[in-house]
Structures are given as structure tokens and as C-alpha cells.
Amino acid sequence: MQMLAWLACSGAPVEEPLDETPPAPQNPTHAKAPGGPGGPGGGPPGHKGQKAPGPPGGQGSGAGMQDPFGFPAFHDRPAPKGPPIEATGSWGEPILISEGEGGGYRPQVTVGQGDLIHAVFYERTSGGDLIRHRTSTDGLSFTSPVHVGFQDLRNWGPDIVARDDGSVVLCWDHAAEDFHSRGWMTVWDGSSWSEPFPLTADDPEGEIGSGHIAHGVGEDLYYVWIGKKMTPDDRFRAMSRVFSGGSWGEPQALSDGAEDAWHTNVERRPDGSVLAGWDIGMGGSATTLYVVEGRDGEWGEVENLSETGPPGERPHFAFGERDHVTWFRKEKDVGPIEVYVRSGGPGNWDEAEILTADIGGYHFDPDIEINSEGDRVVVWGWDSGPVAELVYAVDTGGGWSQPMRVASLSEGKPGLPSISVSSEGDFHVVWNQGVRGSNKVYYARLPNP
């Protein structure tokens, strides 16, 4: 099969052979997740639903198609008891940015050149799940939604990054009727989006998901995802592909496939290097968290972050004088109960800080950002049962605040927030909130704290 390798210097696609059997990682560091077979509860990479346990005896993949609306099953169970989050912080009024009956899912936000705010999400329409792009100069009003990607089928999991030259790169997963899927990419030049071109092989038996992208030095790009054959005996591996020196390298496996990998992510440091992460496990309990540094188009040694700290999933990063990573932990038969932050860097991490100690309810899907003054903000979803809202904690140098609400929408459940920061130190967040089968996307701004 063939794949298009994008030449960033010219914008022209060029065909290159794609190795369809990526090599195992040079330094596999697979470790069994603590607490027995464990796995995430988010959803299969395409379907965005609840993952089912693997076959009896722990054989095969833990992926399963359960809920096409991506409404995690823990929302249907009684939440852990404890004090609620009642205080509301200093965010502006939330703005609804999804339009139409299809609502919005899996939003992402990035602040680009000139502090232009870019928000993307996908809308569930009669013609398919389609990606929308909106921009704002002030966080008060947004341009009309612009279609991005394909006009049919399932365009899922968009991720977006803004580069220093003013361009924006977006990747997403495109799934067919039978759920075989492929990673794609497009570039916004300030006025329009380029034609989509593929990042993974056209494999009618393959499924990919959790695609994320980051820009490195110059035109370098780092793309990570999870992929497997659509059989119960195959497991998802964390995968990567790097654009460097004017061409795409071959796909590289970051995990060994002994257990399923989930929730890949990659984000850029100020110096142009990147940090990537994912979690590994099966079932519905704690997973093992991994990170790896990317620099000059190459990956370093994979680090098992759970060997020196709590297990968990969905890593997100922020970078100041040091690296900062946030994630959440779930326990079997309980659900997602803690949100953590660790600071330091590969091989030299501080002890994990718990942001949710002694607070009741479920805590899930955190994201973190830091401004140029060193102020850190973490946002995450909170569900106490009767009340569920997007919440946050802030650290302006004296330690983390108590959790507070970003908003009080009093409707449905929050999920999958994305946070970015402007040159003035303001924080910008988007998230989806709703009930099974009906979600909306909201935006809010936190002035420099």
C-alpha cells in the first residue's frame, strides 16, 4: 500500500511506501498494571464508547463496541460519597459554540499567532460525524462553523496545534461503516484547509484511534495513535510517526502489544522537543502510565511513570521551567476517583500531587496548562450524581487551590476538556457536556490569575 508523505516546505503530497508491520520498540518496558488486569473506561478509539473486558482468561483485546454515544458507564452508577464542589471560580460565562441538532463532541482548543483562538469538535449529523472549526479574537464571539475533513462517515477525535508561522495542523480518525479506520491530517494556512491526506495505512482490517499531533522544531511533526487488527486476538499498540527533514519516517511501535495501549497524547515543549504518553492495561481498573521524550525527530527511552507514582490514564502535559503531567486513576468496580499532577521531567519526577483528595464524586479527563508567569491550571470532569460540572484547580505559586467549578450549567455530564493559554496569560477551555446521545460544546476564559 501507499501513503502520502507531506512535504511541509512545498505543501505537495508525495507517495512513499508505508511499512505495514512496524517494528517492536527497541526498549520495551511493559509492566503489568497494579491491582490485577486493568484497563481504561473511556471507549474504543473510533466508537468513543465504553470498553468491554477481554475474553475469559485475559486473552485478546479489551476493546469492545458498547455505547456509540461515548457516554461512560460509570455515569450510570452511584458516585462515591464525599463533600461536593460548590465554589465557582473566576471564569467568564460559558459560551455555547456547537450549533445544530447534532451538538458537539471531543472539542479541542489552541491559541495561535496573534492570540487567535481555534476550537474544533465533531458534530453528529445525518450525513455522518463531521468536524467543525471556529475561531475567535476575543473569546466573546466566534466565527461561523467551517467544515474540516471528509463530508461523510465518522470523522472522530480531532486534535489541533497552532504553529509559530500562523498555520494550524489538525489530525483526526476517519472510520468506515465497519469501523476500520485511518488517521488523516490537514493544514490551515490562515484562510482555508488543505486537502486531507493520510497518516496511516489503508488497511481494511485495521482500526486506529486516539490520534494526536504536535509540532517540533521548524516543520517537524510528531504523530501518535493506537492501532490494531479488528480481531479479538490482537491488541492495540501505541504507535508513532515523525515528519522530519522534509519527509515522514516509517511507523514505529512505542508499546509491545502484550496488553492494550490506550489514550495516546503528545505535546510540544517551548524548545521544540515533545513529550508523549499513553496507558496500558485491560478491563476496567487501574492502568500503567508511560511517557517518552521526542527530540530532533527521534524518540528517547520509554519510561514507566507508574513505577514511581500512582497508576492512571489520559496523560496531558504542560511545560514551563519543568515538565508537568496530569492524569486520572480509576479503580475496578468503582470508577475514576483521583486526579494527579507530577512535575519534573523524564527520570526525575517529583511525588504526585492529588488535586481531588477528600472530594466526593467521580473525577476524570484532566488537562493542564501553564502560562509564562508559571501559573498552572488543571481542568477536569466531576460527577457527584445529582450535580456534574467541569471543575478546576489553580496554582499561582503557593500550592494548588481547592477544586472550584468552571461553570454551573446544571445539565448533563461534562467530559473531555481541552485547555490552552494566550500570550497575556489567560486560559481558554472547551468541553462537551450533556446526556447520552445529546452533547453540546462550551467555551470559557479564565483571566490571568
Helices and strands as residue ranges (DSSP letters): E 2-7, E 12-17, G 56-58, G 73-76, E 95-96, E 105-111, G 113-115, E 117-125, E 128-136, E 146-148, E 153-162, E 168-175, E 181-188, E 197-198, E 206-215, E 221-229, E 237-244, E 247-248, E 252-253, E 261-268, E 274-280, E 288-295, E 298-299, E 303-304, G 305-307, E 313-319, E 323-331, E 335-344, E 353-354, E 362-370, E 376-383, E 388-395, E 404-405, E 413-421, E 427-435, E 438-446
